[in-house]
Amino acid sequence: MRSLPLLVFCFTLAGIANAAEPLKLAWKDNYLTVSGDQIPGESIKIHYLEAYCRAGSTDADWGKHTRMQHQTELLSASPDGTELKLRCHVADGLVVDHTITSTTDEVDFRIEAHNPTDKRSEAHWAQPCIRLDRFTGANQKTYLAKSFVFLDGKLTRMPTPHWATQARYIPGQVWCPKGVDRNDVNPRPLSELVPSNGLIGCFSEDDSMLFATAFEPYQELFQGVIVCLHADFRLGGVQPGEHKTIRGKIYIVPNDVDALLKRYGKDFPEHVAE
């Protein structure tokens, strides 16, 4: 019996070690999977990327106008599962390189878009579609109450006030930030409200954890139709020979909104200054 405290101590250390392990990254068939024991539901699946999109999209046909054809290839994957390099080839010649890395509680995105052609690329924004059914323990009808954006400087659960219901395609909800043309976002119901920052996220099933994501620059925040949330990043069209950079984060952290905002402010100071 004297060895029992030592055994308990060893199990406790093992639990701490497992919790401190970096999140694991894998990509196959256009889906990025983030996994780890620290994630409620153990994994998050992301359609990465769902689409590159043209401008003039708010009231346009998704298949005939907005969505651009693209192909993504895996360039490399680190043996420890903490780094991926992907390359997207968009139909009009745009090349977009993605370096994705992980730590114990976040995923970092570094994106480089380059237009090697002699014509302007029409790629105006792009969609990482993040599936959160396992994280929230909810379905399409129930995950809305777990989800949030920030309005008037405060975390606001969905459905937010003045919930829009009319659009070319329904349901869903889009929040367009300052400085982005409201004619150039997802053809789903567009809120009249302007988000206070670029974060969108949700609570875990037991409310112990937070998921949140942000990109800079970003085109829109979006609550979708397959238990998903988006912070869709902005390209704005890419001129011949031009390079553009985008950065993004996924946070998977304890339920401490103030701590999340503080960390987000350090990562995206330009959003806080808006």
MISE-555213 format. One record per residue: residue in one letter; z, x, y of N, C-alpha, C, O, CB in turn. Coordinates in steps of 0.1 Angstrom, whole numbers, padded with zeros to 4 digits, always signed. Glycine has a CB too. Example, Ala and Ser with C-alpha at 12.3 -4.5 7.8 and 13.67 -1.06 7.14 Angstrom:
BEGIN
A+0078+0132-0057+0078+0123-0045+0078+0132-0033+0085+0142-0033+0090+0113-0045/S+0071+0128-0022+0071+0137-0011+0079+0129+0000+0080+0134+0011+0057+0141-0006/
//
This chain:
BEGIN
M+0000+0008-0012+0000+0000+0000+0000+0008+0013-0004+0004+0023+0012-0009+0000/R+0005+0021+0011+0006+0029+0023-0008+0033+0028-0010+0036+0040+0013+0042+0020/S-0019+0032+0020-0032+0036+0024-0039+0024+0031-0050+0026+0037-0041+0040+0012/L-0033+0012+0031-0040+0000+0037-0042+0002+0052-0053-0001+0056-0031-0012+0035/P-0032+0007+0060-0035+0008+0074-0047+0018+0077-0055+0016+0086-0023+0013+0081/L-0047+0029+0068-0058+0038+0070-0071+0032+0067-0081+0034+0074-0056+0051+0061/L-0072+0023+0056-0084+0017+0053-0089+0007+0064-0100+0007+0067-0082+0009+0040/V-0079+0000+0069-0082-0009+0081-0088-0001+0092-0097-0006+0099-0070-0018+0085/F-0081+0010+0095-0086+0018+0106-0100+0023+0104-0108+0023+0113-0076+0030+0108/C-0103+0027+0092-0117+0032+0089-0127+0021+0090-0138+0023+0096-0117+0037+0074/F-0123+0009+0086-0133-0003+0088-0135-0006+0102-0146-0009+0107-0127-0015+0080/T-0124-0005+0110-0125-0007+0125-0134+0003+0131-0143-0001+0139-0111-0006+0131/L-0133+0016+0128-0142+0026+0133-0156+0023+0129-0165+0025+0137-0137+0040+0128/A-0158+0019+0117-0171+0016+0112-0178+0005+0120-0189+0005+0123-0171+0013+0097/G-0170-0005+0123-0174-0017+0131-0178-0012+0145-0189-0017+0150-0164-0028+0132/I-0170-0004+0151-0173+0002+0164-0186+0010+0164-0194+0009+0173-0162+0010+0170/A-0188+0018+0154-0200+0026+0153-0212+0018+0151-0222+0020+0158-0199+0036+0141/N-0211+0007+0143-0223-0002+0141-0226-0009+0154-0238-0010+0158-0220-0012+0130/A-0216-0013+0162-0219-0020+0174-0225-0011+0184-0232-0016+0193-0206-0026+0180/A-0222+0002+0183-0228+0011+0193-0242+0017+0190-0247+0024+0198-0218+0023+0194/E-0247+0013+0178-0260+0017+0175-0271+0011+0184-0269-0001+0188-0263+0014+0160/P-0281+0018+0187-0292+0013+0196-0299+0001+0189-0300+0000+0177-0302+0023+0199/L-0304-0008+0197-0312-0019+0192-0324-0013+0186-0330-0003+0190-0316-0029+0203/K-0329-0019+0175-0341-0015+0168-0353-0022+0173-0353-0034+0175-0339-0016+0153/L-0364-0015+0174-0377-0020+0179-0388-0019+0168-0389-0009+0161-0382-0013+0192/A-0395-0030+0166-0407-0030+0157-0418-0038+0163-0415-0048+0169-0403-0035+0143/W-0430-0034+0161-0442-0042+0166-0452-0044+0154-0456-0034+0148-0448-0036+0178/K-0456-0056+0152-0467-0059+0142-0473-0072+0146-0467-0082+0149-0461-0059+0128/D-0487-0072+0144-0494-0085+0146-0491-0092+0159-0489-0104+0160-0492-0094+0134/N-0490-0084+0170-0488-0089+0184-0474-0094+0186-0472-0101+0196-0498-0099+0186/Y-0465-0091+0177-0451-0095+0179-0442-0083+0180-0442-0074+0171-0446-0105+0169/L-0433-0082+0190-0423-0072+0192-0410-0079+0187-0406-0089+0191-0422-0067+0206/T-0403-0072+0177-0390-0077+0173-0379-0067+0177-0380-0055+0175-0391-0078+0157/V-0369-0073+0183-0357-0065+0187-0346-0070+0178-0343-0082+0177-0354-0068+0202/S-0340-0060+0171-0330-0064+0161-0317-0055+0162-0318-0044+0167-0335-0063+0147/G-0306-0061+0158-0293-0053+0158-0282-0063+0155-0282-0075+0158-0291-0047+0171/D-0271-0057+0149-0259-0065+0146-0253-0071+0158-0246-0081+0157-0249-0057+0138/Q-0255-0065+0170-0249-0070+0182-0256-0082+0188-0251-0087+0198-0248-0059+0192/I-0268-0085+0183-0275-0097+0188-0271-0109+0180-0272-0110+0168-0290-0094+0186/P-0266-0120+0187-0264-0133+0180-0277-0137+0174-0288-0138+0180-0259-0143+0190/G-0277-0140+0161-0289-0143+0154-0296-0131+0148-0306-0133+0141-0298-0151+0162/E-0291-0119+0151-0296-0106+0146-0309-0101+0151-0312-0089+0150-0296-0107+0131/S-0318-0110+0156-0331-0105+0161-0336-0115+0171-0333-0127+0171-0340-0103+0149/I-0345-0109+0180-0353-0117+0189-0367-0113+0188-0371-0101+0187-0347-0114+0204/K-0376-0123+0187-0390-0121+0185-0397-0124+0198-0395-0134+0205-0396-0130+0173/I-0407-0115+0201-0414-0116+0214-0429-0115+0211-0434-0106+0205-0410-0105+0224/H-0436-0125+0216-0451-0125+0215-0455-0115+0226-0456-0118+0238-0458-0139+0217/Y-0458-0103+0222-0460-0092+0232-0474-0085+0229-0475-0077+0220-0449-0081+0231/L-0484-0089+0237-0483-0099+0248-0490-0111+0244-0500-0111+0237-0488-0093+0261/E-0485-0123+0249-0492-0135+0246-0505-0136+0253-0515-0140+0247-0483-0147+0251/A-0506-0132+0266-0518-0133+0273-0519-0125+0286-0508-0122+0292-0521-0148+0277/Y-0530-0120+0290-0533-0116+0303-0541-0127+0310-0549-0134+0304-0542-0102+0303/C-0538-0129+0323-0542-0142+0329-0549-0139+0343-0546-0130+0350-0531-0151+0332/R-0559-0148+0346-0566-0147+0359-0558-0155+0369-0549-0163+0366-0580-0153+0357/A-0561-0152+0382-0556-0160+0393-0562-0174+0393-0571-0177+0385-0559-0152+0407/G-0557-0182+0402-0563-0196+0403-0559-0204+0391-0567-0213+0387-0577-0196+0405/S-0547-0201+0385-0544-0206+0372-0535-0219+0372-0534-0225+0362-0537-0196+0364/T-0529-0222+0383-0519-0233+0384-0525-0247+0379-0518-0254+0373-0513-0234+0398/D-0537-0249+0383-0544-0262+0379-0557-0259+0372-0567-0265+0376-0545-0271+0391/A-0557-0249+0363-0570-0245+0357-0568-0247+0341-0557-0246+0336-0574-0231+0360/D-0580-0248+0335-0580-0248+0320-0575-0235+0314-0581-0224+0318-0594-0252+0315/W-0565-0236+0305-0559-0223+0300-0569-0215+0292-0570-0203+0294-0547-0227+0291/G-0577-0221+0283-0586-0214+0275-0599-0210+0281-0604-0199+0279-0589-0222+0263/K-0604-0219+0290-0617-0216+0296-0616-0207+0308-0626-0199+0311-0624-0229+0300/H-0605-0208+0316-0604-0200+0328-0593-0189+0327-0596-0177+0329-0601-0209+0339/T-0581-0193+0324-0569-0185+0327-0568-0173+0317-0567-0162+0321-0557-0193+0327/R-0568-0176+0305-0565-0166+0295-0577-0156+0293-0588-0161+0290-0561-0172+0281/M-0574-0143+0293-0584-0133+0291-0582-0127+0277-0570-0125+0272-0582-0122+0302/Q-0592-0125+0270-0591-0119+0257-0586-0104+0258-0590-0097+0267-0605-0119+0250/H-0578-0101+0248-0573-0087+0248-0569-0083+0234-0567-0092+0225-0561-0085+0257/Q-0568-0070+0231-0563-0065+0218-0553-0055+0221-0554-0047+0230-0575-0059+0210/T-0542-0055+0213-0531-0045+0214-0531-0036+0202-0532-0041+0190-0518-0052+0216/E-0529-0023+0204-0527-0014+0192-0514-0006+0194-0509-0004+0205-0539-0004+0192/L-0508-0003+0182-0496+0005+0182-0500+0020+0182-0507+0024+0173-0487+0002+0170/L-0496+0027+0192-0499+0041+0193-0489+0050+0186-0493+0059+0179-0500+0046+0208/S-0476+0046+0187-0466+0054+0180-0453+0046+0179-0451+0037+0187-0463+0067+0187/A-0445+0050+0170-0431+0044+0168-0422+0055+0164-0425+0062+0154-0432+0032+0157/S-0411+0056+0171-0402+0067+0168-0395+0064+0154-0393+0052+0151-0391+0069+0179/P-0391+0075+0147-0385+0072+0134-0372+0065+0135-0368+0057+0125-0382+0086+0127/D-0364+0066+0146-0352+0059+0147-0353+0045+0152-0343+0038+0154-0342+0067+0156/G-0365+0040+0155-0367+0027+0159-0363+0023+0174-0361+0012+0177-0359+0018+0150/T-0362+0034+0182-0358+0031+0196-0369+0033+0206-0367+0032+0218-0347+0041+0199/E-0382+0036+0201-0393+0038+0211-0406+0034+0204-0409+0037+0193-0394+0053+0216/L-0413+0026+0212-0427+0022+0208-0436+0025+0219-0433+0024+0231-0427+0007+0204/K-0448+0029+0216-0459+0030+0225-0471+0021+0221-0476+0022+0210-0464+0045+0227/L-0475+0012+0230-0486+0003+0227-0497+0004+0237-0494+0009+0248-0481-0012+0227/R-0509+0001+0234-0520+0001+0243-0528-0012+0242-0532-0016+0231-0529+0013+0241/C-0529-0019+0253-0537-0031+0254-0551-0029+0260-0552-0022+0270-0530-0042+0262/H-0561-0034+0254-0575-0033+0259-0579-0047+0263-0581-0056+0254-0585-0027+0248/V-0580-0050+0276-0583-0063+0281-0599-0064+0281-0606-0054+0283-0577-0066+0295/A-0604-0076+0280-0618-0078+0278-0627-0072+0289-0638-0068+0287-0621-0093+0276/D-0621-0072+0301-0630-0067+0313-0628-0052+0315-0633-0047+0325-0625-0074+0325/G-0622-0045+0305-0621-0031+0305-0608-0025+0310-0606-0013+0308-0632-0026+0315/L-0599-0033+0315-0586-0028+0318-0578-0023+0306-0579-0029+0296-0578-0039+0325/V-0572-0011+0308-0563-0005+0298-0549-0005+0303-0546-0001+0314-0568+0009+0295/V-0540-0010+0294-0526-0011+0298-0517-0005+0287-0517-0009+0276-0522-0026+0300/D-0510+0006+0291-0501+0013+0282-0487+0009+0284-0482+0007+0295-0503+0028+0284/H-0480+0007+0273-0466+0002+0273-0457+0012+0266-0460+0015+0254-0465-0012+0267/T-0447+0016+0272-0437+0024+0266-0424+0016+0266-0419+0012+0276-0434+0038+0273/I-0419+0013+0254-0408+0004+0252-0396+0012+0245-0399+0017+0234-0412-0009+0244/T-0385+0012+0251-0373+0020+0246-0361+0011+0245-0360+0001+0252-0371+0032+0254/S-0351+0014+0237-0339+0006+0236-0327+0015+0236-0327+0027+0233-0340-0001+0223/T-0316+0009+0241-0303+0014+0240-0294+0004+0232-0300-0005+0225-0296+0017+0254/T-0281+0005+0233-0272-0004+0226-0273-0018+0231-0270-0028+0223-0258+0001+0226/D-0277-0020+0243-0276-0034+0249-0288-0037+0258-0287-0047+0266-0264-0036+0256/E-0299-0030+0258-0310-0033+0266-0323-0028+0260-0323-0019+0252-0308-0028+0280/V-0334-0034+0264-0347-0029+0261-0354-0026+0275-0354-0035+0283-0355-0039+0253/D-0360-0014+0276-0367-0010+0288-0382-0010+0286-0387-0005+0276-0362+0004+0293/F-0389-0015+0296-0404-0015+0295-0410-0007+0307-0406-0010+0318-0409-0030+0296/R-0418+0002+0304-0426+0010+0314-0441+0008+0311-0446+0012+0301-0422+0025+0314/I-0447+0001+0321-0461-0003+0318-0470+0004+0329-0468+0004+0341-0462-0019+0320/E-0481+0009+0324-0491+0016+0332-0505+0009+0330-0510+0009+0319-0492+0031+0329/A-0510+0003+0340-0523-0004+0340-0533+0005+0347-0531+0010+0358-0523-0018+0346/H-0545+0007+0340-0555+0016+0346-0569+0009+0344-0572+0005+0333-0555+0030+0339/N-0576+0009+0354-0590+0003+0354-0600+0015+0354-0603+0020+0365-0592-0007+0365/P-0606+0018+0342-0615+0029+0342-0630+0025+0345-0639+0033+0344-0615+0036+0328/T-0632+0012+0348-0645+0007+0350-0649+0008+0365-0641+0012+0373-0646-0008+0345/D-0661+0003+0368-0666+0003+0382-0665-0011+0388-0671-0013+0398-0680+0008+0382/K-0658-0020+0381-0656-0034+0386-0641-0037+0386-0633-0032+0378-0664-0044+0378/R-0637-0045+0396-0623-0050+0397-0619-0058+0385-0627-0067+0380-0621-0058+0410/S-0608-0055+0379-0603-0063+0368-0597-0076+0373-0590-0076+0384-0592-0055+0360/E-0599-0087+0366-0594-0100+0370-0580-0102+0365-0574-0113+0368-0604-0110+0365/A-0574-0093+0357-0561-0095+0352-0551-0096+0364-0549-0086+0371-0557-0084+0342/H-0545-0107+0365-0536-0110+0377-0522-0110+0373-0513-0106+0381-0540-0122+0384/W-0519-0115+0361-0505-0115+0356-0505-0116+0341-0516-0118+0335-0497-0127+0362/A-0494-0113+0334-0493-0113+0320-0480-0118+0314-0470-0119+0321-0495-0098+0315/Q-0481-0123+0302-0470-0130+0296-0463-0124+0284-0469-0123+0273-0475-0144+0292/P-0451-0119+0285-0443-0116+0273-0435-0129+0270-0427-0133+0278-0433-0104+0275/C-0438-0135+0258-0432-0148+0255-0420-0145+0245-0422-0141+0234-0443-0157+0248/I-0408-0147+0250-0396-0143+0243-0390-0155+0236-0386-0165+0243-0386-0137+0253/R-0389-0155+0223-0384-0166+0215-0369-0165+0213-0364-0155+0209-0391-0166+0201/L-0362-0176+0217-0347-0175+0217-0340-0185+0209-0328-0189+0212-0343-0176+0231/D-0347-0190+0199-0340-0200+0190-0329-0194+0182-0318-0201+0181-0351-0206+0180/R-0330-0183+0177-0319-0176+0169-0308-0173+0178-0296-0174+0174-0324-0164+0162/F-0311-0167+0190-0300-0163+0199-0292-0175+0204-0279-0174+0204-0306-0156+0211/T-0298-0186+0207-0291-0198+0213-0286-0207+0202-0277-0215+0204-0300-0205+0222/G-0291-0205+0189-0288-0215+0179-0293-0229+0182-0287-0238+0177-0273-0215+0176/A-0303-0230+0190-0308-0243+0195-0323-0245+0192-0330-0235+0188-0306-0244+0210/N-0327-0257+0194-0341-0260+0192-0348-0264+0205-0341-0262+0215-0343-0272+0181/Q-0360-0268+0205-0367-0271+0217-0360-0281+0226-0361-0280+0238-0381-0275+0214/K-0354-0291+0220-0347-0301+0227-0333-0296+0233-0329-0301+0243-0345-0313+0219/T-0327-0287+0226-0313-0284+0230-0311-0270+0237-0301-0268+0243-0305-0284+0218/Y-0321-0261+0236-0319-0248+0242-0320-0248+0258-0315-0239+0264-0330-0238+0237/L-0325-0259+0263-0326-0260+0278-0313-0259+0284-0311-0252+0294-0333-0273+0282/A-0303-0265+0279-0289-0265+0284-0283-0251+0283-0273-0249+0290-0280-0275+0278/K-0288-0243+0275-0283-0229+0273-0290-0219+0283-0285-0208+0285-0285-0224+0259/S-0300-0224+0290-0309-0215+0298-0306-0216+0313-0300-0226+0317-0323-0218+0295/F-0309-0205+0320-0306-0205+0334-0315-0196+0342-0322-0187+0337-0292-0199+0336/V-0316-0199+0355-0322-0191+0366-0311-0190+0377-0301-0197+0376-0336-0196+0371/F-0314-0183+0387-0305-0182+0399-0312-0189+0411-0323-0185+0415-0302-0167+0402/L-0305-0199+0416-0309-0206+0428-0298-0206+0438-0286-0208+0435-0313-0221+0424/D-0302-0203+0451-0292-0202+0462-0281-0192+0458-0270-0194+0462-0286-0216+0465/G-0285-0182+0451-0276-0171+0448-0266-0174+0437-0257-0166+0434-0268-0168+0460/K-0268-0185+0430-0259-0189+0419-0266-0191+0406-0277-0196+0406-0251-0201+0423/L-0260-0188+0395-0265-0191+0382-0266-0206+0381-0256-0213+0383-0256-0185+0371/T-0278-0211+0377-0280-0226+0376-0286-0229+0363-0297-0224+0359-0289-0230+0388/R-0279-0237+0355-0284-0240+0342-0295-0251+0343-0296-0258+0353-0272-0246+0333/M-0303-0250+0333-0315-0260+0332-0310-0273+0325-0301-0272+0317-0327-0254+0325/P-0316-0284+0329-0327-0285+0339-0321-0284+0353-0310-0290+0356-0334-0299+0338/T-0328-0276+0361-0323-0274+0375-0326-0286+0383-0333-0295+0379-0330-0262+0381/P-0319-0287+0395-0323-0298+0404-0337-0299+0407-0345-0289+0406-0315-0297+0417/H-0342-0311+0410-0356-0314+0414-0365-0309+0403-0376-0302+0405-0360-0306+0427/W-0362-0312+0390-0370-0308+0379-0384-0314+0379-0385-0326+0379-0363-0312+0365/A-0394-0306+0379-0408-0311+0381-0413-0316+0367-0409-0310+0356-0417-0299+0386/T-0421-0326+0367-0426-0332+0355-0441-0334+0354-0446-0338+0344-0419-0345+0353/Q-0448-0331+0365-0462-0333+0366-0470-0320+0366-0466-0311+0374-0466-0342+0378/A-0480-0318+0358-0489-0306+0358-0500-0309+0349-0501-0319+0342-0481-0294+0354/R-0510-0300+0348-0521-0301+0339-0516-0301+0325-0521-0309+0316-0531-0289+0341/Y-0506-0293+0322-0500-0293+0308-0485-0295+0310-0478-0289+0319-0502-0279+0301/I-0479-0303+0301-0465-0306+0301-0460-0305+0287-0467-0306+0277-0462-0320+0307/P-0446-0302+0285-0436-0300+0295-0435-0286+0299-0445-0279+0300-0422-0305+0290/G-0423-0281+0303-0420-0267+0308-0416-0267+0322-0416-0278+0329-0433-0259+0305/Q-0413-0256+0327-0410-0254+0341-0413-0240+0346-0410-0230+0339-0395-0258+0344/V-0418-0239+0358-0422-0227+0364-0415-0225+0378-0414-0235+0385-0438-0226+0367/W-0410-0213+0380-0404-0210+0393-0412-0199+0399-0413-0188+0393-0388-0206+0392/C-0417-0201+0411-0426-0191+0417-0418-0184+0428-0413-0191+0437-0439-0198+0423/P-0417-0171+0428-0410-0163+0438-0417-0163+0452-0429-0166+0453-0406-0149+0433/K-0410-0158+0462-0416-0156+0475-0427-0145+0473-0426-0136+0465-0405-0151+0485/G-0437-0147+0481-0448-0137+0482-0458-0139+0471-0468-0131+0470-0442-0124+0480/V-0457-0149+0462-0467-0151+0452-0473-0165+0455-0467-0175+0457-0460-0151+0437/D-0487-0165+0454-0494-0177+0457-0491-0187+0446-0493-0184+0434-0510-0174+0458/R-0487-0199+0450-0484-0209+0441-0496-0215+0433-0495-0223+0424-0477-0221+0448/N-0508-0210+0437-0520-0214+0430-0523-0205+0418-0532-0208+0410-0532-0214+0439/D-0514-0195+0416-0517-0184+0406-0507-0183+0395-0505-0172+0390-0518-0171+0413/V-0501-0194+0392-0490-0193+0381-0494-0202+0369-0505-0208+0369-0477-0197+0387/N-0485-0203+0360-0487-0211+0348-0490-0225+0351-0484-0231+0359-0474-0210+0339/P-0499-0231+0343-0503-0245+0346-0493-0255+0340-0498-0265+0333-0517-0248+0341/R-0481-0253+0341-0470-0262+0337-0463-0267+0350-0465-0262+0361-0460-0254+0328/P-0454-0277+0348-0447-0282+0360-0441-0271+0369-0433-0263+0364-0437-0292+0356/L-0444-0271+0381-0440-0261+0391-0429-0266+0400-0430-0276+0407-0452-0256+0400/S-0417-0259+0399-0406-0263+0406-0408-0261+0421-0415-0251+0425-0393-0256+0402/E-0403-0270+0430-0403-0267+0444-0393-0257+0448-0393-0252+0460-0401-0281+0452/L-0384-0254+0439-0373-0244+0443-0378-0230+0441-0385-0227+0431-0361-0247+0434/V-0373-0221+0449-0377-0207+0449-0365-0199+0443-0354-0200+0448-0381-0201+0463/P-0367-0191+0432-0356-0184+0426-0350-0174+0435-0357-0168+0444-0360-0178+0413/S-0337-0172+0434-0330-0162+0443-0333-0148+0438-0332-0138+0446-0315-0164+0443/N-0336-0146+0426-0339-0133+0421-0349-0134+0409-0353-0145+0405-0326-0125+0417/G-0352-0123+0402-0362-0123+0391-0356-0124+0377-0363-0122+0368-0370-0111+0392/L-0343-0128+0376-0337-0129+0363-0339-0143+0358-0338-0153+0365-0322-0126+0364/I-0341-0144+0345-0341-0156+0337-0334-0153+0324-0336-0143+0318-0355-0163+0335/G-0326-0163+0319-0319-0159+0307-0312-0171+0300-0315-0183+0304-0308-0149+0310/C-0303-0168+0291-0297-0179+0283-0284-0174+0277-0281-0162+0277-0306-0185+0272/F-0275-0183+0273-0263-0180+0266-0265-0181+0251-0273-0189+0246-0252-0190+0271/S-0257-0173+0244-0257-0174+0229-0251-0187+0225-0245-0194+0232-0250-0162+0223/E-0252-0189+0212-0248-0202+0206-0233-0204+0209-0229-0216+0212-0250-0202+0191/D-0225-0194+0208-0210-0195+0211-0206-0191+0225-0194-0191+0228-0202-0187+0201/D-0216-0189+0233-0214-0186+0248-0207-0172+0249-0202-0169+0260-0206-0196+0254/S-0206-0164+0239-0200-0151+0241-0209-0140+0246-0204-0130+0252-0195-0146+0227/M-0222-0142+0245-0232-0132+0250-0242-0138+0259-0245-0151+0259-0239-0126+0237/L-0249-0130+0267-0259-0133+0276-0272-0126+0272-0272-0114+0268-0256-0130+0290/F-0283-0133+0272-0296-0127+0272-0302-0129+0286-0301-0140+0292-0306-0133+0261/A-0309-0118+0292-0316-0120+0304-0327-0110+0305-0327-0100+0298-0306-0118+0317/T-0337-0113+0312-0349-0105+0314-0354-0105+0328-0353-0115+0335-0360-0108+0304/A-0361-0094+0332-0367-0093+0345-0378-0083+0345-0377-0073+0337-0356-0090+0356/F-0388-0085+0354-0399-0075+0355-0401-0073+0370-0398-0082+0378-0412-0079+0348/E-0407-0061+0374-0410-0058+0387-0424-0051+0388-0425-0041+0381-0400-0050+0395/P-0434-0057+0394-0434-0069+0401-0435-0081+0392-0440-0079+0381-0445-0070+0412/Y-0430-0093+0396-0431-0104+0387-0439-0116+0394-0438-0118+0406-0417-0109+0383/Q-0446-0123+0385-0455-0134+0390-0447-0147+0390-0449-0156+0399-0467-0135+0382/E-0439-0149+0380-0432-0162+0378-0421-0161+0369-0420-0151+0361-0442-0173+0374/L-0412-0171+0369-0402-0173+0358-0406-0186+0351-0411-0195+0358-0387-0174+0364/F-0405-0187+0338-0410-0198+0331-0402-0202+0319-0398-0194+0311-0424-0195+0326/Q-0399-0215+0318-0392-0221+0306-0404-0228+0299-0410-0237+0304-0381-0231+0310/G-0405-0223+0286-0417-0228+0279-0415-0239+0269-0406-0247+0270-0423-0216+0272/V-0424-0239+0259-0425-0251+0250-0422-0247+0236-0424-0255+0227-0439-0257+0252/I-0418-0235+0233-0415-0231+0219-0402-0223+0219-0401-0212+0213-0426-0222+0213/V-0391-0229+0226-0378-0222+0227-0380-0208+0232-0374-0199+0227-0371-0222+0213/C-0387-0207+0243-0390-0194+0249-0387-0194+0264-0386-0204+0271-0405-0190+0247/L-0384-0182+0269-0383-0179+0283-0392-0167+0287-0394-0158+0279-0368-0176+0287/H-0397-0168+0299-0406-0157+0304-0402-0152+0318-0397-0160+0326-0421-0163+0305/A-0403-0139+0320-0404-0133+0333-0418-0126+0332-0419-0115+0328-0392-0123+0336/D-0428-0133+0337-0441-0128+0336-0445-0118+0347-0443-0121+0358-0451-0140+0336/F-0450-0107+0342-0452-0096+0352-0465-0097+0359-0475-0103+0354-0451-0082+0346/R-0466-0091+0371-0477-0093+0380-0486-0080+0380-0480-0069+0381-0472-0096+0395/L-0499-0082+0379-0508-0071+0381-0516-0072+0394-0519-0062+0400-0518-0071+0369/G-0520-0084+0398-0526-0087+0411-0540-0082+0411-0546-0081+0422-0519-0080+0421/G-0547-0081+0400-0560-0075+0400-0560-0060+0401-0551-0055+0409-0569-0082+0411/V-0568-0053+0394-0568-0038+0395-0582-0033+0398-0592-0036+0391-0563-0032+0381/Q-0582-0026+0409-0595-0021+0414-0601-0009+0406-0593-0003+0398-0593-0016+0429/P-0614-0007+0407-0619+0004+0399-0612+0018+0401-0610+0021+0413-0634+0006+0402/G-0608+0024+0391-0601+0037+0392-0586+0036+0396-0579+0046+0396-0608+0045+0402/E-0582+0024+0398-0568+0022+0403-0558+0022+0391-0561+0018+0380-0566+0009+0410/H-0546+0027+0394-0535+0027+0384-0524+0018+0390-0521+0019+0402-0529+0042+0381/K-0517+0010+0382-0506+0003+0387-0494+0004+0376-0497+0005+0364-0509-0012+0389/T-0482+0004+0381-0470+0005+0373-0462-0007+0374-0460-0013+0385-0462+0018+0376/I-0456-0011+0363-0447-0022+0362-0435-0018+0353-0437-0010+0344-0454-0035+0355/R-0423-0023+0357-0412-0020+0348-0404-0033+0345-0405-0042+0353-0402-0009+0355/G-0397-0033+0334-0390-0045+0330-0378-0041+0322-0376-0030+0317-0399-0054+0322/K-0369-0051+0320-0357-0050+0312-0354-0063+0304-0358-0074+0309-0345-0047+0321/I-0348-0061+0293-0341-0072+0286-0327-0067+0284-0324-0056+0280-0348-0075+0272/Y-0318-0076+0288-0304-0073+0287-0298-0082+0276-0300-0094+0276-0296-0075+0301/I-0290-0076+0267-0282-0084+0257-0268-0079+0258-0264-0069+0252-0288-0082+0242/V-0260-0087+0266-0247-0082+0270-0236-0093+0269-0239-0105+0267-0248-0077+0285/P-0223-0089+0269-0213-0099+0269-0214-0109+0281-0220-0106+0291-0199-0092+0270/N-0208-0120+0279-0209-0131+0289-0200-0128+0301-0189-0132+0302-0205-0145+0283/D-0206-0120+0310-0200-0116+0322-0211-0116+0333-0217-0106+0335-0192-0102+0322/V-0212-0127+0340-0224-0129+0349-0223-0119+0360-0233-0113+0364-0224-0143+0355/D-0211-0116+0366-0210-0106+0377-0214-0093+0373-0221-0085+0380-0195-0106+0382/A-0210-0089+0360-0214-0075+0355-0229-0075+0353-0235-0064+0356-0207-0072+0342/L-0235-0086+0348-0250-0086+0347-0257-0084+0360-0266-0077+0361-0254-0099+0340/L-0252-0092+0370-0258-0091+0383-0257-0077+0390-0266-0072+0396-0252-0101+0393/K-0246-0071+0387-0244-0057+0393-0253-0047+0386-0259-0039+0393-0229-0053+0390/R-0255-0049+0373-0264-0040+0366-0278-0042+0370-0286-0033+0372-0262-0041+0351/Y-0282-0055+0371-0295-0059+0375-0298-0054+0389-0310-0049+0392-0297-0074+0375/G-0289-0055+0398-0291-0050+0412-0294-0035+0412-0301-0031+0421-0279-0053+0420/K-0288-0027+0403-0291-0013+0403-0305-0010+0397-0312-0001+0402-0280-0005+0394/D-0309-0018+0387-0322-0016+0381-0333-0021+0390-0344-0016+0390-0322-0023+0368/F-0331-0032+0397-0341-0038+0406-0336-0041+0420-0335-0052+0424-0346-0052+0399/P-0333-0030+0427-0328-0032+0441-0337-0040+0450-0332-0047+0459-0325-0019+0447/E-0350-0039+0448-0360-0047+0456-0358-0062+0454-0361-0069+0463-0374-0043+0453/H-0354-0066+0443-0352-0081+0440-0339-0085+0448-0340-0096+0454-0350-0084+0425/V-0329-0077+0448-0317-0081+0455-0319-0082+0470-0312-0090+0477-0305-0071+0452/A-0328-0074+0475-0331-0073+0489-0339-0085+0494-0340-0087+0506-0338-0060+0493/E-0344-0093+0484-0353-0104+0489-0346-0114+0497-0351-0124+0501-0360-0111+0476/
//
